[in-house]
Amino acid sequence: MEKVHLNGVLYNKDKTELVRYPSGKDQSSYNVLDGTICIGEEAFENRRKIIKVSYFR
């Protein structure tokens, strides 16, 4: 699967799946891109700083 990084966040090439959120980010919330239809099972694994994920469809 081809992937793209957007501000450090890893998505698939079509930006329809959030694959991985980086562990080094200091944000406590994240807005998933419009058009994303899937969040990977381990996308936020061990990301303790994230409290809120907003997902608009």
N, CA, C and O atoms as CSV, one atom per row, in Angstrom:
chain,resi,resn,atom,element,x,y,z
A,1,MET,N,N,0.845,-1.180,0.000
A,1,MET,CA,C,0.000,0.000,0.000
A,1,MET,C,C,0.890,1.243,0.000
A,1,MET,O,O,1.791,1.373,0.828
A,2,GLU,N,N,0.630,2.140,-0.924
A,2,GLU,CA,C,1.352,3.419,-0.946
A,2,GLU,C,C,0.775,4.328,0.125
A,2,GLU,O,O,-0.426,4.313,0.396
A,3,LYS,N,N,1.659,5.124,0.731
A,3,LYS,CA,C,1.241,5.983,1.835
A,3,LYS,C,C,1.749,7.398,1.642
A,3,LYS,O,O,2.721,7.632,0.923
A,4,VAL,N,N,1.079,8.343,2.295
A,4,VAL,CA,C,1.505,9.744,2.280
A,4,VAL,C,C,1.508,10.271,3.712
A,4,VAL,O,O,0.696,9.866,4.544
A,5,HIS,N,N,2.435,11.178,3.977
A,5,HIS,CA,C,2.524,11.841,5.276
A,5,HIS,C,C,1.930,13.242,5.128
A,5,HIS,O,O,2.306,13.989,4.224
A,6,LEU,N,N,1.012,13.587,6.009
A,6,LEU,CA,C,0.437,14.933,6.048
A,6,LEU,C,C,0.657,15.479,7.457
A,6,LEU,O,O,-0.003,15.060,8.409
A,7,ASN,N,N,1.587,16.411,7.573
A,7,ASN,CA,C,1.955,16.971,8.880
A,7,ASN,C,C,2.348,15.866,9.858
A,7,ASN,O,O,2.049,15.945,11.050
A,8,GLY,N,N,3.015,14.845,9.347
A,8,GLY,CA,C,3.475,13.750,10.182
A,8,GLY,C,C,2.497,12.605,10.350
A,8,GLY,O,O,2.876,11.531,10.816
A,9,VAL,N,N,1.244,12.817,9.977
A,9,VAL,CA,C,0.210,11.778,10.108
A,9,VAL,C,C,0.216,10.935,8.835
A,9,VAL,O,O,0.217,11.471,7.727
A,10,LEU,N,N,0.219,9.628,9.002
A,10,LEU,CA,C,0.329,8.714,7.872
A,10,LEU,C,C,-1.051,8.266,7.402
A,10,LEU,O,O,-1.844,7.714,8.164
A,11,TYR,N,N,-1.311,8.523,6.115
A,11,TYR,CA,C,-2.557,8.108,5.453
A,11,TYR,C,C,-2.203,7.217,4.273
A,11,TYR,O,O,-1.061,7.209,3.813
A,12,ASN,N,N,-3.187,6.465,3.784
A,12,ASN,CA,C,-2.953,5.748,2.534
A,12,ASN,C,C,-2.938,6.768,1.394
A,12,ASN,O,O,-3.299,7.929,1.587
A,13,LYS,N,N,-2.519,6.329,0.213
A,13,LYS,CA,C,-2.336,7.229,-0.927
A,13,LYS,C,C,-3.593,8.047,-1.254
A,13,LYS,O,O,-3.492,9.222,-1.606
A,14,ASP,N,N,-4.771,7.429,-1.138
A,14,ASP,CA,C,-6.034,8.108,-1.472
A,14,ASP,C,C,-6.574,8.965,-0.329
A,14,ASP,O,O,-7.588,9.648,-0.477
A,15,LYS,N,N,-5.885,8.921,0.808
A,15,LYS,CA,C,-6.293,9.660,2.013
A,15,LYS,C,C,-7.666,9.228,2.512
A,15,LYS,O,O,-8.418,10.033,3.062
A,16,THR,N,N,-7.986,7.960,2.316
A,16,THR,CA,C,-9.253,7.421,2.809
A,16,THR,C,C,-9.061,6.614,4.086
A,16,THR,O,O,-10.037,6.241,4.737
A,17,GLU,N,N,-7.805,6.341,4.449
A,17,GLU,CA,C,-7.521,5.608,5.687
A,17,GLU,C,C,-6.405,6.289,6.459
A,17,GLU,O,O,-5.327,6.538,5.920
A,18,LEU,N,N,-6.668,6.587,7.715
A,18,LEU,CA,C,-5.631,7.085,8.611
A,18,LEU,C,C,-4.893,5.847,9.128
A,18,LEU,O,O,-5.465,5.028,9.847
A,19,VAL,N,N,-3.645,5.724,8.761
A,19,VAL,CA,C,-2.866,4.537,9.085
A,19,VAL,C,C,-2.192,4.663,10.448
A,19,VAL,O,O,-2.255,3.742,11.262
A,20,ARG,N,N,-1.540,5.816,10.701
A,20,ARG,CA,C,-0.793,5.971,11.951
A,20,ARG,C,C,-0.647,7.442,12.319
A,20,ARG,O,O,-0.284,8.277,11.491
A,21,TYR,N,N,-0.936,7.729,13.563
A,21,TYR,CA,C,-0.713,9.058,14.124
A,21,TYR,C,C,0.625,9.002,14.860
A,21,TYR,O,O,0.844,8.085,15.652
A,22,PRO,N,N,1.524,9.958,14.620
A,22,PRO,CA,C,2.865,9.873,15.205
A,22,PRO,C,C,2.883,10.053,16.723
A,22,PRO,O,O,2.120,10.842,17.282
A,23,SER,N,N,3.753,9.319,17.360
A,23,SER,CA,C,3.841,9.368,18.826
A,23,SER,C,C,4.463,10.664,19.338
A,23,SER,O,O,4.227,11.038,20.487
A,24,GLY,N,N,5.245,11.354,18.522
A,24,GLY,CA,C,5.938,12.553,18.975
A,24,GLY,C,C,5.127,13.834,18.939
A,24,GLY,O,O,5.615,14.878,19.372
A,25,LYS,N,N,3.904,13.782,18.436
A,25,LYS,CA,C,3.086,15.007,18.361
A,25,LYS,C,C,2.595,15.413,19.748
A,25,LYS,O,O,2.268,14.560,20.575
A,26,ASP,N,N,2.545,16.723,19.995
A,26,ASP,CA,C,2.126,17.239,21.300
A,26,ASP,C,C,0.650,17.607,21.376
A,26,ASP,O,O,0.178,18.039,22.427
A,27,GLN,N,N,-0.075,17.445,20.298
A,27,GLN,CA,C,-1.488,17.817,20.292
A,27,GLN,C,C,-2.303,16.893,21.192
A,27,GLN,O,O,-1.989,15.711,21.332
A,28,SER,N,N,-3.357,17.447,21.804
A,28,SER,CA,C,-4.248,16.614,22.613
A,28,SER,C,C,-5.498,16.234,21.824
A,28,SER,O,O,-6.294,15.413,22.279
A,29,SER,N,N,-5.675,16.834,20.628
A,29,SER,CA,C,-6.822,16.489,19.784
A,29,SER,C,C,-6.378,16.470,18.320
A,29,SER,O,O,-5.368,17.070,17.952
A,30,TYR,N,N,-7.149,15.777,17.508
A,30,TYR,CA,C,-6.838,15.686,16.087
A,30,TYR,C,C,-8.129,15.596,15.291
A,30,TYR,O,O,-9.034,14.841,15.647
A,31,ASN,N,N,-8.214,16.374,14.203
A,31,ASN,CA,C,-9.344,16.319,13.283
A,31,ASN,C,C,-8.946,15.465,12.087
A,31,ASN,O,O,-8.045,15.829,11.331
A,32,VAL,N,N,-9.608,14.348,11.917
A,32,VAL,CA,C,-9.336,13.445,10.807
A,32,VAL,C,C,-9.753,14.138,9.510
A,32,VAL,O,O,-10.753,14.856,9.477
A,33,LEU,N,N,-8.987,13.921,8.452
A,33,LEU,CA,C,-9.274,14.549,7.153
A,33,LEU,C,C,-10.656,14.208,6.618
A,33,LEU,O,O,-11.137,13.086,6.780
A,34,ASP,N,N,-11.290,15.188,5.978
A,34,ASP,CA,C,-12.524,14.918,5.236
A,34,ASP,C,C,-12.222,13.861,4.186
A,34,ASP,O,O,-11.157,13.893,3.569
A,35,GLY,N,N,-13.127,12.940,3.977
A,35,GLY,CA,C,-12.926,11.889,2.991
A,35,GLY,C,C,-12.343,10.617,3.576
A,35,GLY,O,O,-12.307,9.585,2.906
A,36,THR,N,N,-11.881,10.682,4.829
A,36,THR,CA,C,-11.362,9.484,5.482
A,36,THR,C,C,-12.540,8.593,5.846
A,36,THR,O,O,-13.501,9.040,6.472
A,37,ILE,N,N,-12.456,7.331,5.448
A,37,ILE,CA,C,-13.560,6.409,5.735
A,37,ILE,C,C,-13.148,5.309,6.714
A,37,ILE,O,O,-13.985,4.523,7.158
A,38,CYS,N,N,-11.857,5.256,7.050
A,38,CYS,CA,C,-11.375,4.195,7.922
A,38,CYS,C,C,-10.213,4.713,8.764
A,38,CYS,O,O,-9.359,5.454,8.278
A,39,ILE,N,N,-10.196,4.317,10.018
A,39,ILE,CA,C,-9.066,4.607,10.893
A,39,ILE,C,C,-8.440,3.269,11.245
A,39,ILE,O,O,-9.110,2.379,11.769
A,40,GLY,N,N,-7.163,3.132,10.959
A,40,GLY,CA,C,-6.468,1.874,11.210
A,40,GLY,C,C,-6.599,1.421,12.651
A,40,GLY,O,O,-6.649,2.236,13.572
A,41,GLU,N,N,-6.653,0.126,12.831
A,41,GLU,CA,C,-6.867,-0.465,14.154
A,41,GLU,C,C,-5.845,0.008,15.183
A,41,GLU,O,O,-6.178,0.164,16.358
A,42,GLU,N,N,-4.627,0.233,14.764
A,42,GLU,CA,C,-3.567,0.655,15.688
A,42,GLU,C,C,-3.109,2.089,15.439
A,42,GLU,O,O,-2.019,2.471,15.867
A,43,ALA,N,N,-3.911,2.876,14.763
A,43,ALA,CA,C,-3.515,4.233,14.377
A,43,ALA,C,C,-3.145,5.115,15.569
A,43,ALA,O,O,-2.238,5.941,15.470
A,44,PHE,N,N,-3.836,4.948,16.684
A,44,PHE,CA,C,-3.580,5.777,17.863
A,44,PHE,C,C,-3.042,4.957,19.034
A,44,PHE,O,O,-3.087,5.411,20.177
A,45,GLU,N,N,-2.544,3.781,18.766
A,45,GLU,CA,C,-2.028,2.915,19.827
A,45,GLU,C,C,-0.866,3.586,20.558
A,45,GLU,O,O,0.066,4.093,19.934
A,46,ASN,N,N,-0.936,3.579,21.879
A,46,ASN,CA,C,0.094,4.157,22.758
A,46,ASN,C,C,0.316,5.651,22.531
A,46,ASN,O,O,1.403,6.160,22.807
A,47,ARG,N,N,-0.676,6.344,22.043
A,47,ARG,CA,C,-0.591,7.802,21.864
A,47,ARG,C,C,-1.296,8.445,23.049
A,47,ARG,O,O,-2.462,8.824,22.951
A,48,ARG,N,N,-0.598,8.565,24.156
A,48,ARG,CA,C,-1.202,8.984,25.418
A,48,ARG,C,C,-1.611,10.455,25.452
A,48,ARG,O,O,-2.471,10.829,26.249
A,49,LYS,N,N,-1.020,11.291,24.614
A,49,LYS,CA,C,-1.350,12.720,24.632
A,49,LYS,C,C,-2.677,13.019,23.944
A,49,LYS,O,O,-3.291,14.052,24.210
A,50,ILE,N,N,-3.121,12.138,23.075
A,50,ILE,CA,C,-4.391,12.353,22.361
A,50,ILE,C,C,-5.564,12.029,23.283
A,50,ILE,O,O,-5.665,10.926,23.822
A,51,ILE,N,N,-6.441,13.008,23.452
A,51,ILE,CA,C,-7.624,12.815,24.277
A,51,ILE,C,C,-8.878,12.763,23.399
A,51,ILE,O,O,-9.846,12.075,23.720
A,52,LYS,N,N,-8.842,13.505,22.281
A,52,LYS,CA,C,-10.041,13.645,21.449
A,52,LYS,C,C,-9.667,13.513,19.971
A,52,LYS,O,O,-8.720,14.137,19.493
A,53,VAL,N,N,-10.429,12.691,19.270
A,53,VAL,CA,C,-10.290,12.555,17.824
A,53,VAL,C,C,-11.624,12.919,17.205
A,53,VAL,O,O,-12.637,12.291,17.514
A,54,SER,N,N,-11.648,13.922,16.337
A,54,SER,CA,C,-12.884,14.339,15.666
A,54,SER,C,C,-12.895,13.758,14.266
A,54,SER,O,O,-11.923,13.860,13.518
A,55,TYR,N,N,-14.012,13.151,13.936
A,55,TYR,CA,C,-14.151,12.431,12.670
A,55,TYR,C,C,-15.472,12.844,12.034
A,55,TYR,O,O,-16.543,12.422,12.471
A,56,PHE,N,N,-15.385,13.671,11.002
A,56,PHE,CA,C,-16.579,14.201,10.346
A,56,PHE,C,C,-16.782,13.504,9.021
A,56,PHE,O,O,-15.851,13.437,8.219
A,57,ARG,N,N,-17.959,12.988,8.766
A,57,ARG,CA,C,-18.263,12.334,7.491
A,57,ARG,C,C,-19.481,12.965,6.898
A,57,ARG,O,O,-19.918,12.568,5.819
